[in-house]
Amino acid sequence: MPHATPAYPDELVARAAKTRLVGFDVDGTLTDGRLWFDEDGRESKAFQVLDGQGLVQLRRAGIAVAFITARNSLVAANRARELGAEPHVDCKDKLACLAGIAARMELSMDEVAFMGDDLPDLDVLRGVGFAVAPANVHHWLRGEVHWVTPSRGGEGAARELCDLILHAQGRVDALLDGRRR
């Protein structure tokens, strides 16, 4: 049975087809942006399981994933490690961080995607080949990205990006066939 895939513009498919590394801001993209602290100051966040499964499938397809956040968040680092992504917390220069990962992997920035939602992400969004934002992106950044996902951060936006990349690289049928066995 054929799978249902949204119709994507050719430009998005072309950018996604080249992607070998995907960086994600955390708060507002992989979460809904709210920060929760208990009375002892311990932080917690809610992550969408659908997003996590998308990140796992990217990694299985050979695409590297990194979490890049300006906050020093043990919660974000733990979630990244759980999913096999590189955790980069307390990173004030997100573009330099992502460019360093790309250089280590011998990738051009044209082969890198990033999902961000607010001003701390602006430089990195401008510096990658595929700039993406969730539906809740701050309005100042809408004109700076190639695609705004239909879903909000923490509500499936990251999965939509993962699915687009997997579709553009022709990997969806293999994923589904592997599940049918």
N, C-alpha and C positions, 0 to 999 in steps of 0.2 A: 504494500500500500504506500503510495507516495506521501511524503510529509508536506504539511502546509507551511509555506515560508512567506513572510511578508514581502511585498514588492519594494525593493530598495532602489534608489537612484543609482545609475551607473557609476557616478563619481564616488559614492560611498563604497560600493562594491570594490572598485579599483583600489581605494585607499586601504580597505580592510584586507584585501588579497595580499598586500605587501607586508602586513603587520607581522612582526616576529617577537615583539616585546610590548606588553601592555602595562602601563603604570596607572594606579588608582590613588587619588586622594581618598581619605577614609570618611571623615565627618561630612555628611551631606551627599555623599555618592554611594558608599557602601553601607552607610547608615542613614537614618532620616535627619541627621544633624543635631539631634538632641543629645546632651551630655547628662548622665545620671551619676550622682554622687551620694554615697550613704553618709551617715553621721560621722564616720571615721575618715571621710575624704576619699574612700575607695571608689574608683570609677567603674561604671558598667555601660555597655552599649548593646543594642540589638542589631544583629546582622540577619539579612534575609537568606534563608537556606537556598532558595533558587539561584541567587547570585553566587553563592559558594559553589554550587554544582557547576555553574557556567565556568568559573575559574578553574575548577578541577578538569573540566573537559578541554579548556585551552591548554593546560599543562600537558595533558595526555596527547594532545595534537602537536606538541613540541614548541608551543609558544610560551615564552617566559612571562611571569607575572610578578609585579612588585607593588607593595603598598608603600606610599610615600606621604607622610603626614608631618606637619609642622609641630604637632603636639607630641609630647613625650608620653605616649600611651602604651602601657604594658598590655592592655586589652587588645589594641590593634596589632601589636607585635605577635601576641599569642594566636590571634585569628589568622594572621598571615602564615605563620608557621604551620598551623593546623591544615591549611589548604595547600601548602607547598610553595607559597609565594615568598619572595624576599621581603622582609620587613625593614623599612627605613623610617624610623620615628625620630622626632626632634630635628627634622630636616628643614632648615630655614630656606635653603636654595634648592627648590625642587627640580628645576631644570638641570642644575649641575649634578644633582644626585642621579637623575634619570639618564643624563648624557654619560655619566661614569659607568652605569650599568651597560648601556649600549656599546660604549667603547670596549669594555671588557669582553662583550659578546661579539665584537667586530661587526656591529651593525651601524648603518647610517641612521640619522634621526628620521629619515623618510620612512624607515621600517618600524617606527615606534608610534604607538597610540597612547593617549593619556585621557583619563576622565577626571574632570574637576568641576567645581561648582561656584567658586567665589574668587575674590581678588588674589589671595595667596597662590592661586593656580594659574594666573594670567600668563606669566612668563613661560611656564612649561607648556601651556596650551599653544602659545605662539611658536614654540620651538620644535614641535613634533609634526610628523607627517599626517597624523590623523587625530584631530582634537575633538573630543566628545564631551558633552555635558548632560546631566540628568534634567528632567523637566523642571525641577525646582532651581535651576541655575539662576544666579543673580542676573537681573536684566542687563547689566552693563557688559556681561560676558557673552551674551547670545550671539552677537556679531563676530565674536572671536573664534567660534568653533565651527567645525564642518558639519556636525550633527548634534541635535538635541533629541535625546531619546524620548519616547512617549511616556515612560514611567519616571517616577520621582526616585531620588536617592533612597536606598534602603527598602525600596518597594519593587525591585526588579530591573532597575536601569542598567546595572552592571551585567545582568544576564542578557539583556537586549544587545549590548555591545558584544558580548561573547558569542551569542548566536549569529550575529551579523558576520563576525570574523570567520567563524566555522563555516557558515554558508558560502562566503566569498572564496574560501580556500577549498571548497568542494569536499568538506569532511563530514557533513551531516549524515549522508547515507551510510558511511562506514560506522559512525557512532550508533545509528539505529540498527544496522545489520548486526553489530556486535551484541546488542541487547536482545535481539530476537532469538538468539541461539539458546 
